Amino acid sequence: MSRSYVPYIAALALLWGASYMFIKVADRAYEPTTMILLRLVISSAIVFAALAGQRGLRESVAEMRRLGWEGFGLGVVNGAIPFTLIAWGEKYIDSGVAAIANATMPIFVVLLAVRWKPSERVAGIRLAGFLLGLVGVGVLAGVHPRGGWWGVAGTLAVVVASVAYAAGSLWGQRLVARTSGLALATASMIGGAVVLLPFGLAQLPSSVPGWKPTASVVALAVLGTALAQILLYRVLRTDGAARVSLVTYLLPVTALFYGVTLLGEPLTVEELAGMMLILGGVALGSGAVRLPRREPEPVTPAP
């Protein structure tokens, strides 16, 4: 573990946890597609500037072009679709609930890996972890849901976003082997912005939004996306993907803290129970926690 690991992971947890709060505030004045279009345009400009500062303008453009359509496609699967689904879901659910539902992503990574990596098997305790996570989603969405059926739909939209994130994660792991992380991030953000462009422009606000929603969109783009991406690829390079994945367990906690203390969102028993079940399922389903095996008793030969 590098010396920078703990501060990097803490920073990522604080930035990504705050993103749910920024989305909730921005939802008051911006439609999801417009909000996410602005998020991707601003963040891609910042990350591209960081990439050009490292590689130079010409090499940066050439590196992104070498990704071809896959860089564009990754931006749809790992950006435009899940970002928009989460923003839509938060119109009907609290930011903390969205963060808890989004914590299911590692479970879907394991399940999708079965298709793309046939050597992976999901059985025994890992399968039990997946089922435990689904029970957690059921508790979160179905036990006294605030917002009625729209609240259930909002929670499930975030879960579908987690499936998209999982697919994008596996795809991104393959692509990043042949390019830099910043080039891949920039290309995918541009791809996601291009797809959302007609929808975001069509849903522009009819009046100038207040400063709080606008500042939240800017903070979401600069802090929760651009800066977080730069930190993410640094810690990936120094400590690896396995250690980075541990941030999954911190995000619901930080998001709930922001939601309860800054937005005044209530903290319910159902949310806590759902969070514990989902994170427990993630721990078992991803293989991060393994139950000890009982060793067979030695057989003493008969005299």
Secondary structure as UniProt FT lines:
FT   TURN            3..4
FT   HELIX           5..26
FT   TURN            27..29
FT   HELIX           32..55
FT   HELIX           57..67
FT   HELIX           69..75
FT   HELIX           76..80
FT   HELIX           81..89
FT   TURN            90..92
FT   HELIX           95..102
FT   TURN            103..104
FT   HELIX           105..116
FT   TURN            118..119
FT   HELIX           125..142
FT   TURN            146..147
FT   HELIX           148..175
FT   HELIX           176..178
FT   HELIX           181..202
FT   HELIX           211..221
FT   HELIX           222..227
FT   HELIX           228..239
FT   HELIX           241..244
FT   HELIX           245..249
FT   HELIX           251..262
FT   HELIX           269..285
FT   TURN            286..287
//
